[in-house]
Amino acid sequence: MQHGTLGVMQGYRSDTYGESFADVYDDWYGEVSDAPATVAKILSMASGGAMLELGVGTGRLAIPLAEAGAEVVGVDASIPMIERLEAKPGGRLVKTIVADMAELPLRSDQFSVAFAAFNTFFNLPTEAEQLRCLERLADTIQPGGALVIEGFVPPEEGLADSGVSVRDVTLDAAVLSVSRHDPIDQTIMGQHIEINSSGVRMRPWMIHYLTPRQLDSLAVSAGFVLEDRWGGWVDEPFEPTGERHVSVYRRVQKIGSAH
């Protein structure tokens, strides 16, 4: 089958996801992954240093990290997401920055750990933007500091070209999920279509996924080396045929650096 190039969804911006999902994010994705295990692992890696969360959203991870005494900066392109974070108990403990992950406005050598949980890094819709993000992280993470990225592992047999599924059905509403996949570009774009008595609400999303090997290559280009890889946040062994990975990269100190 011939696959056309999907490219980036027309009109899709860095804040589109947050604008579309902020009002339902906690209800739909509040338990999308093991938050306590993630928080414990990041705290252990930071050793008391400052930490940066990419795509902080409504603070599912950043708030408990800050409540544990950590210095946490959360970056998100979406003002509605940040507003919901700041309105929560403990939300003001997190320093928030509204910015595109690919254009991080942060000073050099600022963080001991930066992380992107679940599939957040893949929300950057092109490889060029992913590389720019990694290059900015290589500058803002301290020499020897860690970058942790969690992502799904694309199955060896490939992903379906397209799909329609029912996400939820209630007495007065239904949510359908529609997606289209381009295996050449490794891009998936979709819509969550919410239908209720008030009408129809479209919630667009898109990702550009990478295999672990591709992510490693991109990280090396930006100045990182792979240190470890697990199948989860409690050091589960990584299996190439598993569903996800948690990859730990270290910033390489550049030759001739004064640090």
C-alpha positions, 0 to 999 in steps of 0.5 A: 500500500502507498502511504502519503506524507501526512506532515503536520495537521493543518493549523496544529500548533504547539499549544493545540493539544493543551487547548483541546484537552485541558478541561478533561485531562485529569478525568481522562488521563489522571491515572495514565501511568504510575505517578508515585513510581515516577515521582520516586524515581525522579527524586532519587535521580535528582539528588536534591538538584533542580528538575525540569518537567517537559509538558507539565500539563496539570501537574500530575507529577510536578506537584507531588515532586514539589510537595516532596521538597524538590525545586521543580520547573514545569514547561508547557505550551498551553496556558489552560493546562498551566492555569489548572495546575496553578489552581490546584493545592500545591500548584504554586510550589511549581515554577511554570513557564509557558513555552514550546518544548522545542524552544526552551527559554532556560539558562545553561546548566540549570537542572540536574534532571529533566524528564518527559513522562509517558509519551510527552516527548513524541508530542513534538510533531517533527524530528527537527523539533525533537532534535531542537528540544534535545539540543536545548536540554543539553544546554540547560542540564548540568554536565553529568545531569540526566535526561529521562524520556518515557515512551511507547515501543512501536510494535515490530509488526507495525501499527494499524494505518487507521482506526476508529474506536469507542473511548467512552459511552455514558447516558448523555454522551459518547467519545469516539477516537479516530486516528490515521497513521503514516508508517513512513513519517512515523506520524499519527494524527487523530481526533477525540470526538465528543458527542453530547446534548450540547453538540460535538467537540473535536479534540485533535492530537498528533504525535511523531514517534521514535523507536528506542534506537532512533531516540538514542541516535537523536540524543547522541546528536544533541550531546547525550549518551544512553546510560540505562533503559528500563521497562518501567519506573521501578527498574523493570527489565527492558524488553525490545518487544515490550510496550514501553521504555524509560530511557536515561541519558547523561549529558556529555561534557564537551571537550574544552568546556570550562565546567 
